[in-house]
Structure formats: C-alpha cells, structure tokens
C-alpha cells in the first residue's frame, strides 16, 4: 500500500471481528517496523509486551483495563503493552539529563516507534486502538514488567468489524507557522 494511503486510511478501531485472529508472526512484523524508528543516540529503549492468547487477552482486558477500554478492545486478537527503559534516552553516560526533557525523550522515542507499529498494522490490513487509560500497577504485575520501565500505552490489534470515518482535522494554517 502506498504510504500516503496508509496514513490517510488509519483509524482508531473500537470494534473488532472476534472470528479473525492475529498471529504471532503479524505482531512480530509490526514490532520489526517499530524497531526501525529513530531514537535518541540509537538508544532503542522501547519494549513491547505482546499478549496473543485468547485466555490472556480476556484476563488482561477484565483485570487491567477500565470498562470502556475493555469494551473498545473486545474481539481484538492481540494486546500490546508499550513501555520504555527510563533514564537512558535523553541522558548522558553520567546519568544526568541532556536537557530539560529528561525522560520525555523516552516517551518521544516510543511514540515514534508506536506510530511505525500502527502504520505497519494498517498496511497489513489490521486495525489498532491506542489506549492510555489502564491500570499500570496491575499491568506491571500481570506481565512482570521491570520497575525501570515506564508503561505508556496498551495497543489493541485486530481485524476491524467497522470502518470509522475520518474525524475532522485542523487546517494547515491552524497548526503550522511559516517564517
């Protein structure tokens, strides 16, 4: 699929077809695309915790997501928790932050990687939903995520059961300043 078409067609999916599965190979392909994103000094701090078994998906949805996100991710064939290793991206070897953003660079780098993942999923014919409201403490326990990692999002992946329309977008003049 042409890049512009991928960007224009990607939507947040809130209704999945439970009869169509997502394979480990598909999730691996999405993560390989995510790994190609640029990072601060090539630090590559993104981490992905991939839940692909139906039993684990249901347990995670019911125990780690609020009811509205559990509903929005119903029927998804995979749930991917995204995290980054703290105090590396945006930091000097001495442990001091390189500028005022500190661990903000870890979030920034993970955002770049996550966008690659989302666009790859779209190219593969899969829908996604990025969920930022989640029970971090329970996710950390459930997936045995180390304390030196910051959990950022849960991404539902599956085959869309509905095709949402593009929501209104701001104009170029609303968001860009040219000097």
C-alpha angles and dihedrals in degrees: 000000000000113000096239090052091051092051093046096046101045113109137169104260119213099171123057134187104242091197093066114073132210114224130218088241090058092050090047090052091052092049091048087057090048090052090060092065117110118259136189106283088341089290094152096199098159116120128190126201106196121201110191107151113098092228094052092044091055092045091049093046092051098040105033107032130065114248096261093053091043087055094044091052096045111132095017112143095216141020117204120195111205123207141156134217108252128231097024110079106063094017135107122231087258089065094250119129113255092222141349094291097068108165089007085089090060090055090045093051092047090050090055091049093046091053089054088051092050094048092047090052090052091049088052092052095255127129126222141195122196111212121192098173106083141124101268095185093052093044090051091052095040094051098029092238113181119248092239090068125083114218111222112168149350114228118202113209127191149109111301116242091192135031109227118205122243111270119231114287129205118251124254089252090057094057110025133068118196119195 
